[in-house]
Amino acid sequence: MLGLYVHIPFCASICNYCNFNRGLFDAPLKDRYLDALRLEIATAGDGSATDTVFFGGGTPSLLDPPEIASILETARRAFDISGDAEVTLEANPETVTRERLDGYRAAGVNRLSYGVQSFRDDDLVRLGRAHSAARAESAVALARAAGFASVSLDLMMWLPQQSLPQWLESVDRLAAIGPEHASLYLLEIYPNAPLRDAMARGQWSVAPEDDAADMYLAAMERLDAAGYHQYEISNVARNQRESRHNLKYWTDGAWLGFGCGAHSTREGRRWKNRSSTEEYIATVAGGGHPRIDERRLSQEERLEECLFMGLRLTRGVNLDAISAEFDVDVWARYRDELEPFRDQRLLIYDSSFLRLTRPGMLLANEIMRVFISPAVR
């Protein structure tokens, strides 16, 4: 089935490490943007069966519940959204109240994804986050009180001044809170990120790369012990609450992205929308389509993507099935380059499945380069 991604680009403040397509909240601009967003969704609607909707950003929880409800109602008229669809709203802990969460539930949202990043206040201050560790915990409690049975929390490791024991404090606190899902990411410090300047001013540093590897492995071991199942390099879940929407990205699924900067992939075609919020609004309001860079993926590109995206999953990729679909012996093609990784126990090839070991996940980018055409490596 199809997935829908809805981009809400507005933030109350800009985190000093963020590289996403976002801007400061502006009420008049937001109103014009939502008009354009609903029009884009309505125009694209073809009644296709759909089983996931994901509100990402930005900070979607800055929108009032009636605004989320109106977007979902537009989507329901445009697409055949199943009754058991997963409907996710990304939220920042400082933006939610019980009343707002009740409103989101009534609108049809059934999954929350909180950008917590750390359960240590010193980390949060260095990242420029507006919430405290206590506020993050209370946001989860509010979600439970509002009836949300599916909550995901994001954490970031390898932060400035963060040690392994400090990182594991956050991991243990997450496990104690017990969300159904968690995403654990390595901090990336982009060249123009304000965090880079803040680190220079404060003489903050990050731990050596070997420590980052230790942080990852130790966190996954703690979460294993807490009853979580790792299903993707950066994601764990319990009670079979994997992110159904994100699985579409890793399993050659189809999704349509709406809003400025949103990406789409469907029926072998890929495109993205204009990134500028103003340009997006003007294009849609003027009766045009905001998509740019539309192209059809070649069979070779689709094969490569099936392999390197699918290998992110702990279950790996079924080489027999992929070989049959693309009429190529995948193992024979890549065997010489993959064998050294298997010899180092970074890869396992067994019963037609190729998968990364947990140590192999630390070198995933290097291993996956095998599947990318030499011309673009």
N, C-alpha and C positions, 0 to 999 in steps of 0.2 A: 504494500500500500504506500501511498504518498505521505510525505511529511511536509509540514509548513513551518518555515522559520520567519518570525516577525521581529524586525529590528527596531528597537526604541533607543535613539541615540543620545538621550538627555541624561545628565548627571547633576546632582546638587553641588558637587565639587569634583575636581579632577585628581585622581590618585597619581602620585608622582612616578609610578612605574608603568602606567597603563599605555598601551599602544593600539587600543581598539578605536573604531570609528565612533567618536562621541563628542559632545559639547556641553556647555553649561545650560542648565534648564532655563527656558524662556517661555513663559505661558502663551503669548500670542503666536510665537513660532511653533510651539507644540500643537496648538489648535489647527494651524494650517497644515502641519505635517500629518496629523491624524486624518484630516479630510483627504489628503493625497493618498495616504496608506490604505484607507478603506476603499478608495476608488481603484487603486491598483489591484487590490485583492478581488474586488467585484468584477473588474475587467478580465482578469486572468482566469476566473472561475470556469470550470468545465464539468463540474459534477463528479470529478474523480474521487474514488474511495480513498479516504485519508484516515490515518490512525494516530498521528502525533502532531501537536502544535507546540512550538517552543518560542516563548518571548525572551529575546536576548537583548543585550545592550552594550554600553549604556546602563541605565538603571530602570528597567520596566516598572519596578514598584513605585516609581514617582508618579505613574499614572493612577488616577482615581479608579476605583472598581467599576463605575459605570463606563469609563473609557475602555477598559479591558473588555467589558461585556459587549460594547458596541462593535469592537474589532472581531470578537469571536462570533457574534451574530452575523456579521458580514461574511465571515469565513464559512459559517454553516450554510448560508444561502448559496455560496459560490461553490462549495465542495461538499461531498458526502462524508461528513465526519462521523466516524463510528461512535456508538454510545459508550464504548469502553476506551476511547482515545486517551492517550497520555497528553495532558495539557500542562506544560511547565512554565512557570514564571520565575525568572531570575530576580532576586531581591537583595538589597543591602539591609543588614540588621537594623540600622538606625532609621529606616524609612517605614517600618511596619508597626501597626497597632492591631489590637484585637478586632476593632471595627473594620479596618481595611482588609484584614485577612478573611473575616467573615464575608465581606463583599466580593473578594476574589473567588472564594469557594462558591458563592451563589452564582457568579458569572460563568463558572465551569472550569476554573483552574483546579487541578487535583494534585499537582506536584510543585513544590517550592525548591529552588536552588539558591542557597545563601552564599554570598561571597564573604566568608569569614576571614580566610587567609592565615590567621594565627589566633591562638587563645592566650597570647601574652601581650599585655598592654604596651610594653616597650617596642615590640615588633610593629604593632599597629601604628604607633606614633611615627616610627621611622618610615613606614609605608605611606603616611599621609591619610590613613583611614579615619573616618569620622566616628566609628563605633569603638566601644571597649569590649574586652573579653566577656565581661558580665552581660553587656547588652546583646552580644551574640547568643549567649546561652538563653537569655530571656526571649529572644526572637524565636528560638526553637520551641520553647515552652508555649509561646503564644500560638505558634502553628499547630501544635498538638491540641491546644484548647479549642482552636477553630475547626478541628476535625481533619487536619491534613495527616494522612497515613503514609505519605511518601515525601520525605525531605532529604535533600542532598546538601552537603557542605563542601566548600572548596578550602583547601589549605595550601600554603606555599612554603617550600623549603629552600634552603641555601640563601636565607635573607641576610642582610648586613648585620654583623655582630652576632649572628645566631650560631650557637654551638649544638652539637648532637644532643646532649641532654635537654637543652631548651626546646629543640624541635620535638623531641619525644614527649615533652610535657603537653604540647598541643595535640599530638596524635592520641595520647592517652585520654585527654579530656574529650576529644571527639568520640572515642570509643565508649566512654562513660555516658555521654549524651545519647548515643545510639541512633544516629540518622540511618535511614535505609540505604543511603548511597553516599559516597565521598569521592572527591577528585583531589589528587595530590600532584601539584605541579612544581617544577623547578623554576625559580625566579629567573627571568631573562631581563637583563638591564640593557635597554635599547640605547643607541648612540645619543639621541636627543632627549632622553627621559630626564625630567627634573631630579629623579633619584640619583642620577650620576653626579650632579652638582652637589646635592645634599651629602652624598658620601664623601666627596672631597672636602667640603666645609667641616663636616663632623669627624673626619678622619676615620670613617667606618670602613670596614673591609668585609669581604665574604671569606668563608673558610676555603681551604684548598679543594680542588675538584675531587680528590679521593674522599674527602669528608662528605661531599654531596652524594657520592655513591653509597657511602655508609648510611647516610640519612635515609636514602630511598629504601635500601634493603632492610634496615632496622624497622622502618615504619611499616613496611609490608608484613614483616614477621609479627609485629604487634597486632596488626589488623587481622592477620590469619588467626591468631590466638583469641581475638575478640569475636570470632564468628563471621568475619567478612570473607567474601570470595573475590579474588582479583580476577576481573574478566577482560581488562585492557591494561596497557602499560601504566596508565595514570589513574585508573578507575577501579573502585571496589564497590561491592553491593552485598546486601544480605536479604534473605527472604525473596530472592529472585526479582529484586527491584533494580535491575540494570536500566540504564537510560535507553528506552526504546527509540527515542529520536536520534540520539548520537550513534546508535548502532547502525543507522542508515548510512552514515558517513563511512563507516568501516566495513560495510558489507555490500558495497556497490548498489546501494539503494537509491531511491529517487526522492528529491525534495525541491520545493519551490521556496525561494527567499523573497520576502517583501520588505520594502523600506530601503533607505539609503545605504549603499555599500553591501547589501545582501547578495549572497551567491546562490545559484541554482544549478542543479544537475538533473536532467531527465532525458530518458530515451537516447542516451549517447550524446546529448548536447549539454554545453555548459555556458553559463553567462553570469555576469554580475551587474548590479545596479550602480548608477552614478553615486559616488561617495559623498559629494557635497549635498548637505541637507537642502539648501536653497535651490540648487540645480535640480535635485530630485523633485521637489515640490512644483517648481515651474514647469518641468517636463510633463509630469502627470496631470497637473491642473490644466495644461494646454492641450490635453488629449493625446499626448505622445506616450511612448513607452520608455521607461528609464533604463532599460537594459543596454549594456555595452559589452564589447569584447565577446560577443556570442560566437561560438564555434562548435563544430562537431568533432568529437574525440575520435581519433583513429583507433583501429583494433589494437594496435601496439600500445597506444596510450592507455586504453582501457585495461589491457592485460597487466601492464606495469602497475596501474593503480589498484587493481584487485589484489595484487600480491603485496605491495608495500603498505596498503591500508589494512588489508586483512591480517597481515602478520602482527599488527598492533594488538590483536585479540589473543588472549592466553590460549584459546583453543586452536589458534593458528589458522592455516588455510588448507583446504582440501585440494591437493595438486591434481588428483585424478579428475575431479569435477571441473577444475579450471582448464586442464589440458583438453578435456572433451569440449568445453564451451568454445575455446579459442583455437581448437585444432592444432595444438602444438604440445610436444612433450616438454613440460615446464622443467621437470627435474633434469632431463638430459641437457636442456639449454643452459641451465645455470649451475649445474653440478660442480664444475671445476672451481667456480668462485665461492660456492657455498660450503664445500667440503672442509676448508680450513676452519670455518666457524663451527662446524659440527665436531671436528676433531678437538676443538677447545671447549666443547660442551656448552657452547653458546646457542646452539641450534639442535633441535631434535627432528629427525625425519622418520616417522613410524606410521605404518598402516595408511599410507597416502597423505597423512597430515604433516605439514611442516610448521613448526612453532618455535618460538624463542623460549629459552630457559630464563629464569629470573635474572641471572647474571647477564644473559644475552640482551635483556631489555635495556641494560645500561649502555649498550653499544648498538642500540636499534638503528640509529641513523646511519651508522657505518655499514651495518649489514644490509639495510634496505637499499642502499646505493647500488647494490648488485643488480637490482631490478630496473634501474633507471638507465635509459639509453646513454651510452658513452658520450654522445654528442652534447648532452645537457648536464652531465655530472659535474 
